[in-house]
Amino acid sequence: MDALVNFQTLLLAQLKSGDYVGFTFFIGSMAMAAATVFFFFQIGQVQGKWKDSMLVSGLITFIAAVHYFYMRDFWAENQASPTEFRYIDWILTVPLMCVEFYLILRAFGAKQSLLWRMIFYSVWMLVAGYLGETVFRDNSPLWGFISTIGYVGILYEVWMGSAKRLSSNSNDATLQSAFGALGWFVLVGWAIYPIGYMAMESGWLSGVIPLKSMDIIYNIGDAVNKIGFGLVIYSLAISKSDQGGAKKAVGAGASSAVNA
Ligand SMILES: *C/C=C(C)/C=C/C=C(C)/C=C/C1=C(C)CCCC1(C)C
């Protein structure tokens, strides 16, 4: 009985009407759940190694969906930012996005050192951001700056560093256009987060955009970046699988022609 009651408070903490921040948590949890179902089902539609890429896309939105259910509840009960859940989510999902880069570039010679560098930059970025939002809030601009160094490291790899070189040298137009789209997600989509960070109380933008907008901005960022990123991977995986299928069909046609 107790467990049942707890379960109800977990899922049913009420959002009050007019609680727009709360609604974006709710929409976020549903969008992430729906995207997860989609990505997992599509694993069956793609071939070979592309199944790994689709699995990782689904894991990213799955982890986010679970966190969004908790965050919605936390917000409904406390009307305060669920900072811990937020950063636990990010520290799991951002490295998985680095894994996506590694997986699509592996066939073109990506080394594990690239993966670990990108993961190191993201952990750096997120730990510094967390400290700036919690323990050292009075110094949030300084910690935001330290965090940005990690962000710039990721940008460097994707726009100029070895990830970029592998993509440019790949001679594969489909890969290059997907890689380019992912690069824009990292440059523009991820830039949403520092804006949310600066909207926090005492942050640089707190007078400019309304208080309480921090979570709305983070929620929009997550939906755009996690689902959008996954969709780019999906379309790459699908077109690669189709190309593979087409080649096989041509090959089969050729051999039956030979047989005939
Ligand atoms: C799915 C979640 C994603 C893609 C989260 C990305 C988060 C960031 C790019 C956060 C960046 C930050 C800075 C660059 C400076 C201020 C502190 C952060 C952590 C908000």
The ligand as an ORCA input file, in Angstrom:
! r2SCAN-3c Opt
* xyz 0 1
  C      21.436     16.484    -23.956
  C      22.174     17.457    -23.285
  C      23.127     18.300    -23.836
  C      23.479     18.232    -25.296
  C      23.741     19.241    -22.961
  C      24.686     20.112    -23.303
  C      25.156     21.048    -22.355
  C      26.029     22.066    -22.605
  C      26.636     22.271    -23.953
  C      26.352     22.956    -21.508
  C      27.233     23.962    -21.561
  C      27.568     24.929    -20.508
  C      28.481     25.913    -20.865
  C      29.175     25.931    -22.195
  C      28.834     27.063    -19.949
  C      27.874     27.214    -18.810
  C      27.583     25.932    -18.160
  C      26.943     24.905    -19.104
  C      27.176     23.556    -18.441
  C      25.450     25.190    -19.173
*
